[in-house]
Amino acid sequence: MTDTASPRVALPDVSPREERIGMLLVFLSALMWSFGGTIARFIHVDDSWAVVFWRSLWAVAFLVAFMVWRDGWRGTLRLFRDMGLPGLGVTLCFATASTSFIVALAYTTV
């Protein structure tokens, strides 16, 4: 058989401080996601699609605000313009997963 090892990818040069911040952000995002079901149970709305709408609206607002803070308006627009099909695929998968999560909670007794 031939060797099918992937080529080595150069990792970006990251300072220890940036690495700690990255690990903290990953930990906090996992922690926030783990409370999603609990928070959704505290919302007393008959229509789960209203929850999906408001959850999506706030997610977009916070993500765009973070991107503008990090990259500025021009950088944010460039990121959206350059994301291509892989970015659209991730967007579709995230929207489907988020919507399915809220609607599924409406049909379960978890």
Steps between C-alpha positions, in 0.01 A plus 500: 500500500606855446552746777192723518616723783367850472748779436615694803309817563679798647326608817472872572741643752286551810613652827426317827255779591305456175500123552352541851236739365412249228465215749287719727270595210457134399423405860249784543325419173463135605368612837246736342386233252450253786249736662296532179240243601459642849459853374254388232289333770468828692347671196125453511391555141244285322663536160852353479554688173484830692786372717692399187448847353617692807787262569619535141462878502710537815758251372543703182519826696770372736702325228499803271583732792795278593623486141475878462683549831773257395539583129320830442220552247721448196655185642158360590363567153811341347456190718139459387591560137790252507336215692377329182315170488668351809380797704149470363505128581602567860231769525233260374612224737511736799155641421355150459656374824392804700144488368473124550627534858230748602217324316606162643495643853141607442405137427688335788479495878872533565 
